[in-house]
Structure formats: C-alpha cells, structure tokens
Amino acid sequence: MFLSAYDSHSGEIYRHLATRLSSTERAEELLQETFLRAWKVFSEGGRPDNVRAYLYRIATNLVIDEYRRKKEESLDEVLEQTPWKEPSDPAQDSSYLALAREAKDAIMKLPEEEGRLVAMRYIDDMDISEIAEVLGITANNTSVKLHRAVQKLRKILDPKADE
C-alpha cells in the first residue's frame, strides 16, 4: 500500500511543496520527510481512510513548520529571490510565467489560511472533502471559507470590479 501511495502521489505532493517553498532542493527534502512520516504510520499498521489527503496534511504541516522556522525572512524576499515555475513543465513561455506569477502574487496577498485553501483547490486540484480532511474542518466550512477566499482573490486581481 505504501509503495502504491508513493507512486500515485509523490509527483503531486512534490509540486505542492515546490510551489510553496523557495528551493526545489528543500521541496525534495520535505517530500522525503512527508513519506518518511507516512511510512512510520504505515509500518505501525496505521491505514488512513484517504491516503492522498493524509499525505497533503503532512506536507502542508511541514511547509507551515518551515515558514515558522524562517520567520525572520520575509515572504517577499523569498519570492524575489526565486522565480516561480511549475517544476513539471520546463518549456513554459514568458506569458504563461507572467500570468502564473500574477496569480501566485495575488494568492500570497491573501491571509495564510485562505491562500492555502485556494492553492489546494485550484493548484493541487483537491476536492472539497479532501481539503476538509487535510485541514480538519467540515466540508461545509471548507466550502464557505473557500468561497470567501475566492471573493477576496477576485478583489485583489480586479479592484475595480466592485465599483
């Protein structure tokens, strides 16, 4: 079961980590840590109901811990030092990168929890129930929070839309 979980989800968990960290090397390290922690649970007989959501929860918590450890380094500095790109698509054109950068910058302007919700739903392509499981809240609460976050994101991307 563990090997199939690794084969099925390691790529998407890596992308989840790489889009949130300033270093692809650090993303690889946290990917290893994610699966080491999962292995410990699997080897002790634990079987999460939703393996994908469980792995995302571990990875998300590792990213949160990483940001807490680097609190003195501002997120703006990290973004300026590291141009963002989707690690699985090296042949991107500049217009795609500009659009992706604008979207990421807008998401980063959201409060941390809302940015995480938007990223899980629209970047990681997780469904509402998976996000709810990762965050430990109800699916209804997740939907409401996501709706509010998307409204804020729209205002950030187009401030004149409400006028």
N, C-alpha and C positions, 0 to 999 in steps of 0.2 A: 504494500500500500504506500509506503514512504517513497519508494522509487518512482511509482506512477505519479505521485503528487509532485515530486521534483520535476519529472519530465513534462508534466502538464502545466505547471505554474511557475517554474523558475524564470522563464523569459518575461512574463508579465510582472512578476514581483521585482525583477531587476529594473524594468522600465519604471515601475512605481518608485523605486528607490533613486534611480538615476535622475529622474525629473525633479526630485526634491532635494538633492544634495549637490554640493559644488564640485564633487570629484567622482569620476566614474570608478576610480580605484576604491574609494570609500564605499560606493554603492555595491561593488563586488564583495567587499569585506562584510557589509551588513547583510548581503544576500546569504553569504556563508553562515553568518550568525543566526539569521532567520531559520535556516534549515537545520542548524545545529540544535537550536531550541526546540524546533518541531521534532527532530529525531529523538531528543530526550523524552518527550511526551509519548511518542510512538513506541519507543523501546521499553517504556514502562507500562505499556498496554493501553495507553490513552487513545481514543479514537474520536476526534471532534466530529460533530454532525456535518459541518460544512468545512472541508479542508481548505478550500480557497479563501474563505472569509477568515479562517483561523490564521493562515499564513499572512494575509494582509494585515491582520491585527498585530501580529508580531512585528512585521516590517514597519508599520506605522508607529508603533511604540518605540522602536529603535531610532526612527527618524526624530521623534519628539525628544528622546534622550540625547541624541546628537546635537540638536539645536540648544537644548538646555546646557550642555557642556560648553558650547561655543557662544554663550550668551554675549560675551564681550564683542564678538564680531557681528556687525550689523548685517542684516539680510541684503541690504542694498549693495554693500561692498562685495558680498559673495556673488550676487548677480552680475555686477560689473566685471568681476574678475573672470567669470566663467560664462562664455556664451552658451546659451541653452540650445540643445538639439535633441531630437529623438534618436536614441542610440541605435535603434534597429534600422534606420533609414539614412545611410551616409550620403546619398545622392540627392540632397534637397536643394531646391533653388532658393535664391535670396528672397523672393516674395513670400514663399512659404515660411522661411525663417523669421521674416519681419512680422508676419501675421501671428506666428506662434509666440514670438517674443511679446507682442502686444497683449495677447491673451494671457500669457503667464504673468506679465506685469500687473494686469488687471486682477487676476486671481490673487496675487500676492498682496494687493491692497485690501482684500477682504480680511476680516478677523480670522485668526488661525483655524478655528473650528469650521467656519464657513468655507474657507479656501480648501480645506481638506475634503469637505463634503463634495464640493464642485469637482475637484480633481478625481476623487474616487468614482463619481458618477460619469463624468464626461471624458476623462483621460484614461482611467483604468477600466471603464465600461462595466462597472459593477452595478448590479440591480439594487433596488431599494432594500430588499430583505438582507442582502449581503452586507451592505453598508451598515444597516441597523445592527447586525450581528457583530461586525467589527467594532462599532462604537459602543455597543452595549445599551442601545436605546430601542424603543419600539419602531416598527416600520412607519407607523403614522407620524410619530415625532420626527423621524428622518425625512419624510416627505415634506412636512411643514418647514423644517429647517432648510432643506434644500431649495424649496420654492422661494423662501425669503432671501437666501444667498444668491439665487439667480436674479432676483429683482434688484438686489444691490449691485450685482455684477453688470447688469444692463445699464444702471445709472452711471457706473464708473466708465463703461465703454462709450456711452452716448449721453452725456449730461444734459443735452438739450431735449431729450425725448420727453421729459415731463412737462416741458414748457408749453 
